[in-house]
Structure formats: C-alpha cells, structure tokens
Amino acid sequence: MTLPKRVLYYGNDEQLPEQTALRAGPLSLIYEQGDLRNIRLGEREILRRIYVAIRDHNWGTVPPHLSNVQKEVSGEAFRISYDVENKQRDIDFFWKATITGDPEGTITFSMEGIARSAFLRNRIGLCILHPIRECAGQECKVEKVDGSIVHGTFPRYIASHQPFLDVRAISHKVLPGVWAEVRFVGDTFEMEDQRNWTDASYKTYCTPLGLPFPVEVKAGTTVSQSVTLTLTGTIPSARSEPANKAIVFTVVGTTPCPLPRIGLGLASHDQPLSTKEVARLRALNPSHLWVDLHLSQPEYESRLRRAALEARELSVPLEVAIILSERAERELKAIRGSLARERPVVCTWLVFHTSEKSTTEKWIKLARTQLAEYDVKAKIGAGTNAYFAELNRHRPPLEAIDVVTYSINPQVHAFDNTSLIENLEGQTATVESARQFANGLLLAISPVTLKPRFNPDATGAAPGLGLGEIPSQVDVRQMSLFGAGWTAGSLKYLCESGVYSVSYYETTGWRGVMETEIGSPATSKFRSSPGSVFPLYYVLADVCEFAGGSVLFSTSSAPLKVDGLMVTKGDRTRMILGNLGPEPQLVQVENAWSEKTVRVKYLDETNAEVALKSPESFRADPGTLTQVEREWIEIHLRPYAIARIDSA
C-alpha cells in the first residue's frame, strides 16, 4: 500500500493549517487558524501563543470551526477578523474575533461570544502563554484586580499551584530597558505553570479555578474579553533574518550522562506476540517491559500471565505498576499467589492507589511488606500514575521508596503538531523540578505516550465512539515520521536529564512501536499496514543499541525545527537528528567527530514505506560514507526526516 505523503508525514491526509507571517512594528509573529503564535522582538520570544479555549465539563477542548476570515495586512500592521463555532454534542457556542497590530508594537485580541445552547463548561475564554526558556526565573510585575502592584518572578522550578492570582495585567523584562505588558479585560485571570503537564509555558487564563466548576452556561449567555500586548522602553529596530540560514547542531561539553534504561509498555490489546513480532522487539533491545495491573479487577491475572510470557520471550525483566484499592491487603496476597505461579523477573514495582492521585505511605509500606518476600532486590517506587502536577502537589513519602515515578504525554492542553514540538522541553523541566524534592532518589518516567491513557480530572463519563472513530488514547501520528521526530526529541530531553528509566508507548498495535500482524480496523482513521513497524521504532532501536552507554549534551540553534541527541558507548558514537516540521532543513553539525569519515543514513519519504515493511534489511544497511570537513558536516533533511550519523 502506497501511503499519501501527508499520511506518511503526520498520520492523516489533511493539510496543515496555513501560517501567515505578520509584523506589528518591531514585533514579528505568526497567525495560524485563529491563534497568534511566537510573538517575538528580534530573536527574543515574548509570548508563545494567544488563543481562545472552550473546555467542557471533563476539561475536553471543543474544536473551533472558523469562517468569514478577513485579513488586512501591511508591512508594519494588520487587522484580522473571523467567526467561530464551537459545536460538540450539547455544546453550541458562537463568537467573533478581532485581532489588530499597529506600527508601535501594540497587539490586541478581542472576542465576543454567545451561547446558542445550554451546556456545562469548565472554561470559556482567552489564554495567553509565556515561554519558559525566556521567562523562567525572570522578574515580573503583576497588577491585581484591585489595582495593587506585586513584584515577583516567573517560577524557576515548577510551581505546584498558581503563582499569580487575580491578575489584571502582567509585565516582564524582554531586553535591558524594554518591558512587555499583557493587559486583560472581561474576566478575572490567573496564571498556572503548565510545565506540570509538560507544556513549555506559563498560561494566564480565566475563570479562576477557585470558583466551582463545571458551571451551567444558559442559552443566550454572552462572553466579552480582550487582551492587549504593549511594549515600553527603548525598543530596538527590527532586523531581518537571512534566508536559508543553516541550523547549527552542536555537541557541548565532554562529560557524558549515563543512558537511562529504556523499555516498552505491554500492549493494551489482548493479542499475543507472534514469532516475527518477538524477533523485531528483541532487535529493538528494550531494557524492560512495563505493565499496569489493576488488582481489584479479575482480568489482572491474565494480563500478568501475558506480561510474564512476553518478558521471557524478550529476555527482559518487568516493571510492574500495581493499582490497589481499599482491599489492598487481600489484593497483595492474591498477587503473591499469581507471582508464585508465573515466576516473572521483576526489576521495579510502582505502587498506586485508585483513590489517590499520588501514593501515600500506608500503601507503599503494605506493598513493600508483601512484595519484598517475592524478590528483595526489586526496587519499590511510587508517585503518580498520572501527570507530574499530581506528584508536584502531593509529594511522595521519600523515606519509603527507592524510585519516584510519573507519566508523560504532550496533549493535555494542545493537540497540533507545533504545540507538541514546542512542549518537548517541558519534559526536562519536570525532571529538574522533581530533583528538587526527590532527595537523590531514582526517577522513572513511566510511561511516555502521545495521548493521555485516561483522564484523571474527569467530572463525568466519557462519550462513546462514533462510526470510524479511534479511541481517545490513540494518535494517528504514532505511525508517522512526525511520531519518530517527536520521540527523538523526547529521548533527548529525558536522557540528557539523567533519569533512571523511561518506558515508551506499547509493544504492538496502534499505541505501540509496530502494528500487529492483523492490523488495525479497516474502518478506522489509523492508516498503518498490517505487520509493519512504525518510524519511531527505528529511533528507539538506534538509541537502545547503545544500552549501557552514555548520552552527550547537545544544542540546536532552532530546536523547534530540528533537534536530536548523541549517544556513545566504547569507541562508537551515534547521532539521531529529526526534522520536526514540513520544510526541508539544512543542518550544520559541529564539534561531534574527530574522525574524517562518518556514515549517514536517512529515514524519510523516499524510503519510509520500504523501511516499515522490511526493518531487518533496512537496519542492516549501515548508511553512506560521508567526509567530515573541518570537524563539521552538512546534513540535508527532507520534511519530517530522520538522520542517523555513526562514527565510522
């Protein structure tokens, strides 16, 4: 089957949203499908995004449908207006937007809306994102609703709760002598640290979370809000960037960091691994197999049995997450019987409880008492089975555990390709912040997935699936080149952070590293081929080949376009580079090799389908010999391409 190019790129055949470059005097920015993105003064990012969010009673985002888009754009100013319908099930909300930018650098985003039905909402209104790279630890001034001024700083480490409440305006220093003010009208705003969910931003939003939610919105209810960005001080004149400038990827420093243990999750479907699947997973060289067992559910025994079998087939130990209930003592005694029958090798136990978002000491001690008798060498971990936010708000009892754990996914708040790439660096922030309270304990990130596995903040039942729809836990980008690039970025930020272990995705199926041999339902939007591997399989395999080795620290001059990592073991080194977007990129790799020759191998639109069907022959190809010129080489990456560069 020949896949359409866009499906190969990012999993579906829809065009990406059009991006329009704008200027407001000295400021540059992007308009994309109703949002403003990457508002910059020269190379300094001031705001990452301004947008409107409609959130339902379960914090689900109701998708917008734009119409009547009008653009008036000149060299130094613009005016954009459009209409929006947010319609989903019982929700019907309509609003109009007006966005302006003037030659003095003032930008205003206004929305006027009306509810055309009665529905429950958790939030309706404007959201403004400040970037963490430019703002973390920097001073700011907050004007409160009562007119008072508070001098503060953007949190250096992740704030467990809102750093600023009752906000009318917030200002921060952009350059020496230049301040940017964001002023809000129409509601009371507050700020949260979105790094709690691995978003690389601080979000200022309305309505305050201290008020009850969900709230019924009656038909006919109107909503009117606006936000204005202004600059003060001596503002430098705008400078144009040279076209086709090469992205520089550099290895920095010589002190390596140990490569973490990298494992896979047990598939959520019930199909056993085939002989071919076992061989391909063994070739990937995972360090462990992660499995979650809800001990209050009778099917956990069959899941443990399958996990034990597959771990033996892959010659790896299990990392077992056990979810206890109020009948924990009885459940732990029961699993001891199951363990005695199956005899799996377990390297780590991760202990959770159904009624706690972060595990308390009572359940950990009870689990340790029971499980230590099975294998005294296995580590005992705890924390949260959900987002870092839960760990940050409810710190685990460190004296009772060996490992602190939490899971990661990039789609709690935003779902577009650009946001997923922007938020990669938020993964590092969670590790740095966890270290502030983990007292030197090991950190296990388990699992990393593209979509949330469940909704820990739901206030009601999730809706059922329509014809042809895929489960909410499944992302069509799992089988795409974009998924491989995102995985390379995640590996970079987590491996360079020095975590103990990471568990990625699942073994097989549409949440895995390869498709099952029978494939996904033919009626679904998931366009994989039965029996194929996914592009991210190669990224994981190429890094896991260096298990027991180290990762070298590296930087990209444009990490939202191209990023990657470099691993080393013995006298071998390997670099993985990913083009994270739809434009071809020229990359200059510096300070990476002392050799005169390296081998370069690409995974891109020219060979991906062959690679996905025949991973054995594709991995056997070592790549093309390439000369190193004055300790740097040029790499030409097609859209969403992956490059592997090996020392020769």
N, C-alpha and C positions, 0 to 999 in steps of 0.2 A: 504494500500500500504506500503510495506517494502522498506524503502529508503536505498540505498547503504551507507556504513558507511561514506565515504568521503563527500557525499552529505549532510548528517546529520552534519558532522563536519564543512564544509565551503561552501556548496551550489553547488558544482559540483563534478563530478566523476574523475577529473584529479588528478594525483599525484602531490604533492608539488615539487618544484624544489629541486634537490639534493644539499645538502650543504657539502662542503669539508673543513675541518679544516686545516689551514696552519700555518707555522711559518716562519718568516724571522728573524733569530737570536732571539733577545729579544721580538720581536713583535708576537702577535697572531692575526689571522684574519680568515674570512670565505670567500671562493669563492662560489658564487651562480649564476648560469646561466649567466655567463659573467661579473658579478659585483664582486667587493671586498666590504665586509661589516665588520663593527665592528673591525677596526684595533686598537689594544689595546697594551699598555705597562703595564703588570700586570692587575690590575683592572681599570686602567685609560684608557678611550676611547679617542683615538687621532683623528681618522676620522670615521665617521659613514658609509660612502659609497663613492665609486668611480665607475662611470658608464658613458656610452655614451648615449646621448639623441638625437633623430631626431624628431623635432617638426614641424608640418605642419603650414599652414597659419592661422589656428584658434587656435594655441597652443596645438593641439591634439598631443599625443605621438604616433608615428608609432611603432608598436610592432616589436621586433627583433626576427629573426629565426636563431638559431645557428646551425652550422655544423662543422665537422672536428675538434672537440675539442681534443687537445693533452695536457696531463698533465705529467710533470716530477716533482715529489715531494720527497724531502728527509727530514730529521729531522729538518734542520735549513734553508732550501732554497727551492725554487720552480721556475718552468717555465711553463707557461700555454699559449697556443695559440689557436685561433679559428677563424672561418669565420662567418660573419653575413650578412643576407639580411634583409633590412627594406623595405617591399613592401606593399603599400596600395593605392588603386585607381591609380592615376597617378604617385605616388612616387615609385622609384626603386633605392635604394642606397645600395651599397655593401662595406663592409670594413673588414679588418683583424685586429685582436688584438694580442698583445704580452704583457704578464704580467710576471714580474720577481720579486723575493725577495731573498736577499742574507743574509749570516750569520751576517753581520754587522748591519742589520736592515734597509737596503735601499730597497724600493719598487718602481718599475717603471711600468706604464701602458701606452702603446702606441697604437695608432690606425692609420691605413692607409686606406682611403676610396676613392671611385669613384662613381659619379652619373651615373647611367645607363639609366636615362631618364631625361627630363627637368621637373622641378616642382617648386612650391613656397614653401619656408621654412621660419620659424621664427628663427630656431636654428639648428645647427649640431655641435656636439662636446662633449667633456669631461665635466663632472660635478663632483664636489667634495663637500661633506657635512661635515662640522664641527658640532659636537654635542653641544646643548645648555647647557646641565647640566654641562659639564666640562668647557665650554668656555665663557658663558655669563658673561660679566663684567671683563674678564681677559685681561691682556695686550697682545699685539701682535706687530710684526714688518712687515711692508709691503714694499717690493721692487717694485718700479714702473717701467713701461716700459722704462722710460728714465734713469734708474739706481739709482735714488734718493731713500732714505730710509725714511719712515714715521712711527713714533711710535704712536700707537693707542690702542684701546681696542675693543673687541667684544661688541656690544651694550648690556647693561643690560636690557633696555626696547626695545620694537620692533622698529627698525629703519623704518621710513616711506619710505625712499629711500636708494639707495645703499650706505653702509657705506664705501666701498673702491672701487675705480675705477682704471683703467689702471694698473692692477696687473700683475707682472711677477713672484713674489714669496710672500708667507706669512708664518711667523713663529710664534709659540706661545709656552709658557712655559707649559710643561707637568707635570714635577715634579721639585722640587728645583734643579737647576743646569742642567736640561735636557730640551732642546728645540726641537721641531719638525718643520722642514721646508718643505713646499709644493711648488715645482717649476714647472712652466708651460711653454710649448714650442708649437708654431704653431699658436697662435692667441693672441689677447688681451683679458684678463679675467677681470672680476669684481665680486663683492660679493653682494648678496641680502640677506635680513633677511627673511627666509622662514616661520618664525612664523606668518607673515602676512596672511598666508594661513593655519595656524596651523600645518605646518611641524616643527618638533622639531630640526631644523638645520639652519645653515648659509650655503648658496650654493654659491660656486665660479664657474663661468660658462663663456662661450664665446657664441656669439659675443656680444659686448656692446649694451645695449638697446637704447643708444643714437643714434645709426645708424638706418636708415629706415628699416622697415620690414612690410610685408613679402618681400623677395628678390627671384628673379628667379634664380634657380640653373640650369645651362645649362648641357646637357648631356656631359659627359667626364670631368666635373669638379672634381679635386682631393682635398682631405682634409687630412692633416697630423698633428697630435697633440700627445703630451705626457705630463704626469705629473709624478714627482718623489718626493717621501717622504724620507727624511733623518733625522736622529737623531744626535744631538751634545750634548756633556757634559758627565758627569759620569753616564753611563747607568747601572741600577741595573740588576742583572742576572734574568733570567726568573724563575718563581716559578709555580709549578704545583698545580692545584686546586684539593681538594679531590673529589672523585667520589660520586655521590648520596647524595650530601650535601643538607640538608633541606633548603627550602626557609623560611625565618622568616617574618611573617606579624605582625606588632606591632601597637597598638594604642598609639599615642603620645600626651601628654598634656591632660588637663582636661577641657579646655574652648571650648565648642561646638560652631558651626556655624549654624545659622538658615537654615533649609532645604528650598531651593527655591520652588516656585510654579512650578510644572512640568505638562505640558499639552501635548496635541496631535494636529497634524495638520488635517484639513479636507481632506478627500481623494480626489485625483486628478481625479478619475473616477466619473461617474455620478450616480452610483448605490446607492439607499437609503439603510440605515441600516435596517437589519432585526431585529426581536424581539430578537433573540438569540445574535446577534452582539451587540445590545444595552445593554443587560444584562452583557455580558462579558466586555464591555468597562466601564460600571458603576462599575463593580467589580475591575477594574484596578485603579479607584479613581483618574482620572486626575483633575487638578485644573482649566483647561480652554481648549477651543478649538480654535486653530489658523486657520485663513483663510486669503488668499490673494485675493483681489478684484481689477482687472484692470478696473477702472471706465470708460475708453474710449471704452471698449468692451461691447456690449449689453448683453452678457451672464452673466455679473456680477450679475444681479438681481436674476437670478435663483440660482446662487451659494450662494448669501447671503440668499435667502429663505431656501435653504437646510441647510446651516450652522446654521441659527436661529432655525430650527426644531431640528437638531441633538443636539445642545447645550441644548435645553429644555429637550430632551429625556435623556441627560446625567446629567442634573441638574448642568450645569456649565456655566459660562459666556464666551463670545467670546473675543479673542484677534484678532483684525482686522487690517491687513496690507492693506492700500489703496494706489494704484499706480495711481497717477494723470498724466494728460497730459497738454498741453498748454491751454486746455479748462477747467482748473481745477475749476474755479468758477461755471461754468454750471454743471460740474460733481458732485460737492459737494452739490449743490442744489437738483440735481436729487436723490442722495443717501439719502438725508434727507426725500424725499418722500417715498423711499423704506423702510427706518427705521421706518417711521410712520406706514407703513402697517404691517411690520413684528414684530416690538417691541422686538428685541433681547436685552438681558442684555450684555453690553459691558464693560469690565474692562479696556482695553487698546486699543488705536488707534496708529498704527505705520504708519507714513506718508512718502511716497516715490514719486519720480517723474521719468517718463520714460526717460527724457533727462539728469538726474543727477545720478551719482553713489553714492553720499551722499547728503542728502536733505538739501537745503538751507533754510534760514529763511522765505523767501517770502511765500513758500508753506505751511510751518508749521503754520504761523500766520493765513493764509487764512483758513486752515483746522480747527484750534482751534476756530476761529470765528463761523464757521458753526456747528461744532460737539459739542461744549460746550452747545449749546442750546438743544441738544438731551439728554445729561447726563453730568452735570457739574462735577460729581465725577470721570468720566472715565479719566485715565491718557493719556497724549499725548506724544508719543515717536517718535524718528526719528534717522537716522543714515544711514545705508545701507542695502539694500535687498540682497547684495552680500557679498563678503569676507571682513574680518577685514581690509585688505590692503586698501580698499576704504575709510573706516572710519578713518584710521590712516593718510592717505594722505589728506583728506578733512574733517577736524574736524567739528562736527555739532554745530549749534548755541545753546549753553547750556542754555542761559537765556530764550529760547523759548520753552523748552521741560521739561518733567518730567522723561523721560526714554531714555537711549541711547541703540540702538539695532544694531545687526549684526547677520549674519547667519554663520554656520559652516558646513563644510564637509571635510573629510580627504583625498580626492582624486583629488586634483588639479594637483599634480606633479607625484605621485607614486600610484600604484594600488594593489600591492601584500600584502599578509597578514602581513608580517613582518613590512613593512613600515607603514601600518595602525596602528599597535600596537605601534611602535616607536613614532608616531606622536601624541599620546594621550596627552602627557604632554604639547604639544604646545597649547592646549586649555587653560590651566592655564595661559600661557604667554600672551595670548590675553586679558584675564581679568585683569591681573596685569598691563598691559600697558594701557588699557582703563581707568583704575582708575587714571592714571597719568594726564589725561586731562578731565575726566568726572566731576570733581568738586563735587564729592559726589553724583551724580545722580544715580538712579537705573539702573542696567544693565539687559537687556533682550536678551537672545540668542535665536533667532527665525528665522528659525527652525534649528535643528540639523538633518542632513541627511547623509546617507552613500555615496551618489553620488551627484554631483552638480545638482541643479534643472534647471539651464540654464548656458550659457557661456557668462559672461559679457564682455569678451575680444575678442569675435569672430570678425574676419575681413571679413567673408563671410558666406554663408548659410551652415548649417549642412547637411551632406549626408543623404539620405533616408535609411530606414531599409531594410535589405535583408531578405529572407525567414527564419523564425525561430529565427531571432534576436530579442532581447528585447530592449526597449528604453534605451537611454543613461542614463536616470535618475534612472534606476533600477539596483540593485546589487543582484546577486543570493545569496549572503551571508546574505541578510535580513532575510531569513527563517532558518538560521543555528545556531548552537551552537556558532560559531565564532561571529556572529552578537550579541548574548547575552553577550559574554565576552567583546566585544568592547563597548557595551552600558554600562556595569558595569564600565569600565574604564572611559568612558566619564562622567558618573554621578559622579564618584569620583572626577575628576579634576574640573568639573564645580561646584558641590555642595560645595566642600571644598574651592572654590574660593570666595564663598559668593555672587553669582549673585542673582538677584531678581526673575527671572523666566527663564525657559527653555522650549522650545517646541520641542518635538521629533517626527520625522517621520510623518506618517499619521495614521488615524484610521484603515482602511482596505485596502486590495489589496496588490500588490507586493511591494509597498513602505510603507506599514503600519506595525502594530503590529500583525495583523492576516489576513488570507486570506478571501476573500469574499466567500459566500456560493456557488457561481457558479464556483469559482476557476479561475486561470489564463489560458490563451490559451494553449490547449493541445500540440500545436506545439512548444511552447517556451522552453527555457532552464531553466525556473524557475520551480523547482520541488516540489512545495507545494501541499498539499492536500486541496480540497475544504472544507471550513468551519473550518479549523484548525487554532490554534493560532501559533505564532512563538516563539522560545525560549526567545527572548528579551522581549516578553510580560510579562514573569514571573519576569524578573529583574525589569522592570518598576513597575509592580504591587506590588512587595515586598518592593520597596522603597516608592512608593506613599501611601502605607498603613500607613506610618509614617508622612503623610502630617501635617504640623503644628509643627513638631518636629525639631530635630537638627541632624547635621552630626558631627561625631568626626573625628579628624585628624588621619591619619594612614599612615604607610610606609611599603613598601615591599623591602626585600633585593635583589629581582630580578624582578623589575616592568615590564620588557619585557616578563616575563614568567607567573607570577601570580600577580594579583592586585585586588583591591576591595575597598569597603567602609563600614563604620559602622554608622548606624543611631540609634537614640534614641528618645523616647517620653514617658513621665511619668516614670514608673518603667520598661519599656520594652527597650531592645536593640536588634539590628539585624545586622549581618554582612553578606555581599554578597562577595564571593570570586570567581574569574574566572580564570581558566587555559587558558591562551591566546595562547597556542601552541599545537603541535601534540604529545608531550611527556608527559607521566604521571608525576605528580609532588607531592612531599611530602612537606606539608606546616606546619610549627610550628607557631601557633597563640599565641601571648604573650600579657600580660597586657591588656586583654579585659574584663574579667569577674571576679567578686568576688564570684559568685555562684560556687557551687560544681558540678552542672549539667547544661548542655545545650542541646538543640535539634538541630540535624544536618540533613539537607535534601539535597539530590543531584539531579541535573538535568544533565543527561549525556547519553551516547549511550545506556545504559541499559534500560532506561525508557522514553526517549525523545518522541518517537512516540506515546506512550500511553498518555503522558502529553499533547502533542499538539492536540490530538483529544478530550481529556476529561479534560479541565482545571478546571472544577468545582470540580471533585473528586480529582484531583491531588493537588489542592490548599487546600482542606480540610484536607489532611494528614499533621500533624504538624511536622513530622520528628522523628528521633530516638534519645532517650535519650543517652547522652554521658558524661562520667565523665571528670571533669576538674582536671588535675594533676598539682599541684603546680602553679596554675594560668596560665597554658598553655595547649593547646590540639594539637594533630596532626590530620591533615586533608589530606586524600589521594585523589587526584584529577585525574580522568581519562583524556585523551586528550579532550581539549575544554570543560571540565565540569564546571558547576556552583554549588557552595555550598552555602546554606543558613544556618546560625548559629544563633539561637534565645536563648535569656536568658529564662531559664525555671522557 
